Amino acid sequence: MRRSLAAVGVALLLCGMSGCSTERDDHPVNPAIGSVETWSRFDGFEKSGRFAFAAQPNRIATSLTEFTTTAGVWYANDDHTLAAFDPVSGTQRWSAPLVAPAGPLADSSPEIRAAADTLYATWQMGTAGAEHDHIDVLDPASGSILRSIDLASGDDVDYLTGRILMVDRLRDNADSVIGYDYDTGRIAWTVPGGLSTNEAGGQSYIRTQGDPTRQQTLRIDPATGSVLWRADFPLPDRSIPQQLQAAAFGAEDVFVAGGVTYLTSDNRLFAYDDGTGRPLWNDRIEALGSIDDVFPLAGNRIGIFGTDGSGAIAMAVMDTVGRTVVDIQSGTSTTGGHQVVRFDGATYGILLPDDGPARVVGGNGLVATAGQDIDSKADLVGDHLVAMGDAGKLDSYAIPSLRVDKSIDLGSGTVAATATDAVIVRSDGSATVYR
């Protein structure tokens, strides 16, 4: 569960490059542009702000290379030091050493995760085949260690929800999902047989397997571990190679859109009432080969990102009443990415193939096609899509037209991270913040 930096941005935990942070930003809406919200299946909608390249960007004097951003504070770290900065002025608030726990490290670089009032470092310990996570809960005001949680072999922390750390325990014939109390470090509850845990729409789900042909997905109350409802459905047919190769087989993915929970199995959607777990419908989406994301568009329309029948990445618009695909946009290769943004009450999906121009879809289908290819690692920043362009330039694209709004030359700089309204660029031992 490592968070790594790419030359063009940060790969955010579980969200891909969806621009979601670990904290919702509830600052007032700018009346000049209206409401801008970025969406992911894990954190629901997040309000964001206006983005434009300022004439005089701010600078942060630090040699630290990795950034974690929240609405109220930005953190920067390397393998040995963690510092906190004011996101507006760039002033350093504090700096503290990152002390590796005793024992063999599987990865010398800790992962820093933060939200409004939580901050912790996850170290991967152990040797090949016997790794586990060690968690240092840190004081957001100073960076000092408040408590440590040394997980058992095979334990992997997934995410923090409320005050519970969700942990997968993978052991032969003894898999489980465990909730650790963030404030005490003690085990709060255990769900035996849990194979993995997902967070969707701010809610928690656990996947279990009762027999070789069927799985259960449980929606739980993360505070207590109690089961709110459960859904039982078949695994893919293992005699069909295409189903085994599908990225989302076996309900690895859970999505929430418009009060409906969607589970996936190859190219089939299973829809459940989000509150009660009552089955609503299930159907095979014949235009798709696999499903990797589901998001709300408008009314009864949902967007689906995955692959088409040929294996190329694709984005479909589906009417959930008639259960028909009203539009599908595809690339020509199997690689690329996508983004989802809600702008002034309208939600758009952005398909970013590696082999052709980006496209924007809305509730009625195709909205716009970019006049050029856009890097599939593009990120949402405020009301723009931001991506590396040609010759070291950073381009910002207006949504939904995908026209280039502004472009700056980064020189030798690289994008280190993004926030809801800023891009952080590393260059020459310091960081430059563009808003």
HELIX and SHEET records of a PDB file:
HELIX    1   1 PRO A  241  GLN A  245  1                                   5    
HELIX    2   2 PHE A  249  ALA A  251  5                                   3    
HELIX    3   3 ASP A  390  GLY A  392  5                                   3    
SHEET    1   A 2 LEU A   5  ALA A   6  0                                        
SHEET    2   A 2 GLY A   9  VAL A  10 -1                                        
SHEET    1   B 6 GLY A  44  SER A  48  0                                        
SHEET    2   B 6 VAL A  36  SER A  40 -1                                        
SHEET    3   B 6 GLY A 336  PHE A 343 -1                                        
SHEET    4   B 6 ALA A 346  PRO A 353 -1                                        
SHEET    5   B 6 PRO A 357  GLY A 362 -1                                        
SHEET    6   B 6 GLY A 365  ASP A 373 -1                                        
SHEET    1   C 4 ASN A  58  ILE A  60  0                                        
SHEET    2   C 4 SER A 430  TYR A 434 -1                                        
SHEET    3   C 4 ALA A 422  SER A 427 -1                                        
SHEET    4   C 4 THR A 414  ALA A 419 -1                                        
SHEET    1   D 4 GLU A  66  THR A  69  0                                        
SHEET    2   D 4 TRP A  74  ASN A  77 -1                                        
SHEET    3   D 4 THR A  81  PHE A  85 -1                                        
SHEET    4   D 4 GLN A  92  PRO A  97 -1                                        
SHEET    1   E 4 LEU A 105  ALA A 114  0                                        
SHEET    2   E 4 LEU A 119  MET A 125 -1                                        
SHEET    3   E 4 HIS A 132  LEU A 138 -1                                        
SHEET    4   E 4 ILE A 145  ASP A 150 -1                                        
SHEET    1   F 4 ASP A 155  THR A 161  0                                        
SHEET    2   F 4 ILE A 164  ARG A 169 -1                                        
SHEET    3   F 4 SER A 176  ASP A 181 -1                                        
SHEET    4   F 4 ILE A 187  PRO A 192 -1                                        
SHEET    1   G 4 GLY A 194  ALA A 200  0                                        
SHEET    2   G 4 GLN A 203  ASP A 211 -1                                        
SHEET    3   G 4 ARG A 214  ILE A 220 -1                                        
SHEET    4   G 4 VAL A 227  PRO A 234 -1                                        
SHEET    1   H 4 VAL A 254  ALA A 257  0                                        
SHEET    2   H 4 VAL A 260  SER A 265 -1                                        
SHEET    3   H 4 ARG A 268  ASP A 273 -1                                        
SHEET    4   H 4 PRO A 279  ARG A 284 -1                                        
SHEET    1   I 4 LEU A 288  PRO A 296  0                                        
SHEET    2   I 4 ARG A 301  ASP A 308 -1                                        
SHEET    3   I 4 ILE A 313  ASP A 319 -1                                        
SHEET    4   I 4 THR A 324  SER A 330 -1                                        
SHEET    1   J 4 ASP A 379  VAL A 381  0                                        
SHEET    2   J 4 HIS A 384  MET A 388 -1                                        
SHEET    3   J 4 LYS A 393  ALA A 398 -1                                        
SHEET    4   J 4 VAL A 404  ASP A 409 -1                                        
END                                                                             
